[in-house]
Amino acid sequence: MSGYPEICASQEISGIYSEKIEEKRQKLLDTAKEYGTFSKQTLKVSQELDQLIIEIQEKYSPSRERGAAF
C-alpha cells in the first residue's frame, strides 16, 4: 500500500481547500444579504471566490500534470 500516504495527503489538502471555498462562499452569501446581490462588495467577494477556485483547479488539475491545454 505504497499509495496510502499520498491518498491521505491528497484528501487532507482537498479538505483544506474545501473549507476555504466554503468559507468564501458563505462570506459571499452574507455580503449579498447585507449589501445586495449587485453591490461592489458582493462583486468583489464573488471575484475572490472565482479566483480561489481557479487557483485550486490550476494547482491540482490532473490535466495540468499531463501538460494538457484547455
Beta strands, then each sheet from edge to edge (+ up, - down):
end
